[in-house]
Amino acid sequence: MSSLVNIRIDDETRQRLDRLASATDRTRSHLVKKAIEEYLCANEWQVQEIEKAIRQADAPEAVFVEHDRVDTWLNSWGSDKETERPR
C-alpha cells in the first residue's frame, strides 16, 4: 500500500530534481521516494545506535574513563613509554 505525501521545495531544488530525473530516466516521485528511504535508513540507524549507547552507559556495570587519561594512553602508543590501558 502506498500513500500520497505533498511537500514544498524551492524552485532550485525542483529544477535539480527535474534534471536528475531526466538524466536517469526516472520520475521525480521515484527519486524523492528513494531519497526519503535512504534518509530514513541512515537516521534510524543513528538514533538506534545512540539509544543503544545510552542504555550501555546507564548500565550498572558501565565504566567511564576521563578523556585526558585515554588521550595520554593513545598518545603513548608506539613509544618506549607506552602506558597501560586506563581503567
MIMARDREN-359117 format. One record per residue: x, y, z of N, C-alpha, C in turn; residue number from 1; residue in three letters. Coordinates in Angstrom, 2 decimals, always signed. Example, Ala and Ser with C-alpha at 12.3 -4.5 7.8 and 13.67 -1.06 7.14 Angstrom:
<zakes>
((+13.19 -5.69 +7.80) (+12.30 -4.50 +7.80) (+13.20 -3.30 +7.80) 1 'ALA')
((+12.85 -2.25 +7.08) (+13.67 -1.06 +7.14) (+12.90 +0.03 +7.87) 2 'SER')
</zakes>
This chain:
<zakes>
((+0.83 -1.17 +0.00) (+0.00 +0.00 +0.00) (+0.88 +1.24 +0.00) 1 'MET')
((+0.50 +2.26 -0.69) (+1.26 +3.49 -0.69) (+0.33 +4.66 -0.37) 2 'SER')
((+0.94 +5.75 +0.06) (+0.19 +6.95 +0.41) (+0.78 +8.14 -0.31) 3 'SER')
((-0.05 +9.10 -0.54) (+0.37 +10.34 -1.20) (+0.83 +11.33 -0.13) 4 'LEU')
((+2.00 +11.94 -0.35) (+2.54 +12.94 +0.55) (+2.90 +14.16 -0.30) 5 'VAL')
((+2.45 +15.32 +0.12) (+2.81 +16.56 -0.57) (+3.92 +17.26 +0.19) 6 'ASN')
((+4.89 +17.76 -0.55) (+5.97 +18.54 +0.07) (+6.18 +19.81 -0.73) 7 'ILE')
((+6.74 +20.81 -0.08) (+7.09 +22.05 -0.76) (+8.61 +22.11 -0.85) 8 'ARG')
((+9.11 +22.37 -2.05) (+10.55 +22.55 -2.25) (+10.75 +23.83 -3.04) 9 'ILE')
((+11.92 +24.42 -2.87) (+12.20 +25.66 -3.59) (+12.43 +25.37 -5.07) 10 'ASP')
((+12.38 +26.41 -5.86) (+12.49 +26.26 -7.32) (+13.81 +25.63 -7.74) 11 'ASP')
((+14.90 +26.01 -7.10) (+16.20 +25.46 -7.47) (+16.24 +23.94 -7.23) 12 'GLU')
((+15.72 +23.51 -6.09) (+15.68 +22.08 -5.79) (+14.80 +21.34 -6.79) 13 'THR')
((+13.69 +21.93 -7.13) (+12.79 +21.32 -8.12) (+13.50 +21.17 -9.47) 14 'ARG')
((+14.25 +22.19 -9.88) (+14.98 +22.13 -11.15) (+16.06 +21.04 -11.10) 15 'GLN')
((+16.74 +20.96 -10.00) (+17.76 +19.92 -9.85) (+17.13 +18.54 -9.91) 16 'ARG')
((+16.00 +18.39 -9.25) (+15.29 +17.12 -9.26) (+14.84 +16.77 -10.68) 17 'LEU')
((+14.33 +17.76 -11.39) (+13.90 +17.52 -12.77) (+15.08 +17.10 -13.66) 18 'ASP')
((+16.22 +17.77 -13.49) (+17.40 +17.42 -14.30) (+17.86 +15.99 -14.00) 19 'ARG')
((+17.88 +15.64 -12.73) (+18.31 +14.29 -12.36) (+17.32 +13.25 -12.85) 20 'LEU')
((+16.05 +13.53 -12.74) (+15.03 +12.60 -13.22) (+15.19 +12.37 -14.72) 21 'ALA')
((+15.42 +13.43 -15.44) (+15.61 +13.32 -16.89) (+16.88 +12.54 -17.23) 22 'SER')
((+17.96 +12.84 -16.52) (+19.24 +12.20 -16.80) (+19.23 +10.72 -16.47) 23 'ALA')
((+18.44 +10.33 -15.48) (+18.42 +8.93 -15.06) (+17.20 +8.17 -15.57) 24 'THR')
((+16.39 +8.86 -16.35) (+15.17 +8.27 -16.90) (+14.28 +7.70 -15.80) 25 'ASP')
((+14.17 +8.48 -14.72) (+13.31 +8.13 -13.58) (+12.31 +9.26 -13.37) 26 'ARG')
((+11.26 +8.97 -12.63) (+10.31 +10.04 -12.32) (+10.79 +10.80 -11.08) 27 'THR')
((+10.27 +12.02 -10.94) (+10.58 +12.78 -9.72) (+10.12 +11.99 -8.51) 28 'ARG')
((+8.94 +11.39 -8.59) (+8.41 +10.62 -7.46) (+9.35 +9.50 -7.05) 29 'SER')
((+9.89 +8.80 -8.04) (+10.82 +7.71 -7.74) (+12.05 +8.25 -7.00) 30 'HIS')
((+12.63 +9.33 -7.50) (+13.82 +9.89 -6.87) (+13.54 +10.38 -5.46) 31 'LEU')
((+12.41 +11.04 -5.26) (+12.05 +11.54 -3.93) (+11.82 +10.37 -2.98) 32 'VAL')
((+11.12 +9.34 -3.45) (+10.87 +8.15 -2.63) (+12.19 +7.51 -2.20) 33 'LYS')
((+13.11 +7.33 -3.15) (+14.41 +6.72 -2.82) (+15.21 +7.59 -1.86) 34 'LYS')
((+15.17 +8.90 -2.06) (+15.90 +9.82 -1.17) (+15.36 +9.74 +0.26) 35 'ALA')
((+14.04 +9.69 +0.39) (+13.43 +9.59 +1.71) (+13.79 +8.26 +2.36) 36 'ILE')
((+13.74 +7.17 +1.60) (+14.10 +5.85 +2.15) (+15.54 +5.84 +2.65) 37 'GLU')
((+16.46 +6.38 +1.87) (+17.87 +6.41 +2.27) (+18.08 +7.29 +3.49) 38 'GLU')
((+17.40 +8.43 +3.53) (+17.49 +9.33 +4.68) (+17.00 +8.63 +5.95) 39 'TYR')
((+15.86 +7.96 +5.84) (+15.30 +7.26 +6.99) (+16.23 +6.14 +7.46) 40 'LEU')
((+16.78 +5.39 +6.55) (+17.70 +4.31 +6.93) (+18.90 +4.86 +7.70) 41 'CYS')
((+19.49 +5.90 +7.18) (+20.67 +6.49 +7.81) (+20.34 +7.06 +9.18) 42 'ALA')
((+19.24 +7.75 +9.29) (+18.91 +8.40 +10.55) (+18.31 +7.45 +11.56) 43 'ASN')
((+17.53 +6.47 +11.12) (+17.02 +5.48 +12.06) (+18.18 +4.70 +12.68) 44 'GLU')
((+19.15 +4.33 +11.86) (+20.32 +3.61 +12.35) (+21.05 +4.45 +13.39) 45 'TRP')
((+21.24 +5.72 +13.09) (+21.97 +6.59 +14.01) (+21.22 +6.73 +15.34) 46 'GLN')
((+19.92 +6.95 +15.29) (+19.14 +7.08 +16.52) (+19.18 +5.78 +17.31) 47 'VAL')
((+19.05 +4.64 +16.64) (+19.11 +3.35 +17.34) (+20.46 +3.15 +18.03) 48 'GLN')
((+21.53 +3.53 +17.36) (+22.86 +3.38 +17.97) (+23.05 +4.32 +19.15) 49 'GLU')
((+22.52 +5.52 +19.06) (+22.60 +6.46 +20.19) (+21.81 +5.91 +21.37) 50 'ILE')
((+20.61 +5.41 +21.12) (+19.80 +4.84 +22.20) (+20.50 +3.63 +22.82) 51 'GLU')
((+21.13 +2.82 +22.00) (+21.88 +1.66 +22.49) (+23.04 +2.11 +23.38) 52 'LYS')
((+23.76 +3.13 +22.95) (+24.89 +3.64 +23.73) (+24.42 +4.23 +25.06) 53 'ALA')
((+23.29 +4.89 +25.06) (+22.75 +5.45 +26.30) (+22.39 +4.32 +27.27) 54 'ILE')
((+21.76 +3.26 +26.75) (+21.43 +2.12 +27.61) (+22.71 +1.50 +28.20) 55 'ARG')
((+23.75 +1.38 +27.37) (+25.00 +0.81 +27.85) (+25.64 +1.71 +28.91) 56 'GLN')
((+25.58 +3.00 +28.68) (+26.17 +3.95 +29.64) (+25.41 +3.97 +30.95) 57 'ALA')
((+24.10 +3.74 +30.88) (+23.27 +3.74 +32.09) (+23.33 +2.42 +32.86) 58 'ASP')
((+23.93 +1.39 +32.27) (+24.01 +0.09 +32.93) (+24.88 +0.18 +34.18) 59 'ALA')
((+24.52 -0.56 +35.22) (+25.29 -0.51 +36.47) (+26.76 -0.89 +36.29) 60 'PRO')
((+27.05 -1.76 +35.33) (+28.45 -2.19 +35.14) (+29.26 -1.27 +34.23) 61 'GLU')
((+28.65 -0.18 +33.77) (+29.35 +0.74 +32.86) (+30.56 +1.37 +33.56) 62 'ALA')
((+31.64 +1.48 +32.81) (+32.87 +2.08 +33.33) (+33.22 +3.27 +32.46) 63 'VAL')
((+33.52 +4.38 +33.09) (+33.89 +5.58 +32.37) (+35.33 +5.95 +32.70) 64 'PHE')
((+36.04 +6.40 +31.69) (+37.44 +6.83 +31.86) (+37.54 +8.25 +31.35) 65 'VAL')
((+38.20 +9.09 +32.10) (+38.35 +10.50 +31.71) (+39.07 +10.62 +30.37) 66 'GLU')
((+38.63 +11.58 +29.57) (+39.19 +11.80 +28.24) (+40.70 +11.99 +28.30) 67 'HIS')
((+41.19 +12.78 +29.24) (+42.63 +13.05 +29.32) (+43.44 +11.77 +29.54) 68 'ASP')
((+42.91 +10.85 +30.33) (+43.62 +9.59 +30.58) (+43.66 +8.74 +29.32) 69 'ARG')
((+42.54 +8.70 +28.57) (+42.51 +7.95 +27.31) (+43.45 +8.59 +26.30) 70 'VAL')
((+43.42 +9.91 +26.22) (+44.27 +10.64 +25.29) (+45.75 +10.38 +25.59) 71 'ASP')
((+46.12 +10.41 +26.85) (+47.50 +10.13 +27.23) (+47.89 +8.71 +26.83) 72 'THR')
((+47.00 +7.77 +27.07) (+47.26 +6.38 +26.71) (+47.44 +6.23 +25.21) 73 'TRP')
((+46.53 +6.81 +24.41) (+46.64 +6.69 +22.96) (+47.91 +7.35 +22.43) 74 'LEU')
((+48.27 +8.48 +23.00) (+49.49 +9.17 +22.55) (+50.75 +8.42 +22.92) 75 'ASN')
((+50.65 +7.48 +23.85) (+51.84 +6.70 +24.24) (+52.08 +5.51 +23.32) 76 'SER')
((+51.10 +5.17 +22.50) (+51.23 +4.02 +21.62) (+52.44 +4.17 +20.71) 77 'TRP')
((+53.20 +3.11 +20.58) (+54.35 +3.09 +19.68) (+55.59 +3.76 +20.25) 78 'GLY')
((+55.49 +4.24 +21.45) (+56.66 +4.88 +22.07) (+57.31 +3.92 +23.08) 79 'SER')
((+58.49 +4.31 +23.55) (+59.18 +3.49 +24.55) (+58.46 +3.55 +25.90) 80 'ASP')
((+57.59 +4.53 +26.07) (+56.90 +4.71 +27.34) (+55.40 +4.44 +27.20) 81 'LYS')
((+55.05 +3.41 +26.42) (+53.64 +3.06 +26.23) (+53.03 +2.68 +27.58) 82 'GLU')
((+51.88 +3.26 +27.86) (+51.23 +3.04 +29.16) (+50.15 +1.97 +29.07) 83 'THR')
((+49.74 +1.48 +30.23) (+48.66 +0.51 +30.31) (+47.32 +1.19 +29.97) 84 'GLU')
((+46.40 +0.39 +29.48) (+45.06 +0.91 +29.18) (+44.43 +1.43 +30.47) 85 'ARG')
((+43.91 +2.65 +30.43) (+43.29 +3.19 +31.65) (+42.00 +2.45 +31.99) 86 'PRO')
((+41.73 +2.33 +33.25) (+40.53 +1.64 +33.72) (+39.76 +2.51 +34.67) 87 'ARG')
</zakes>
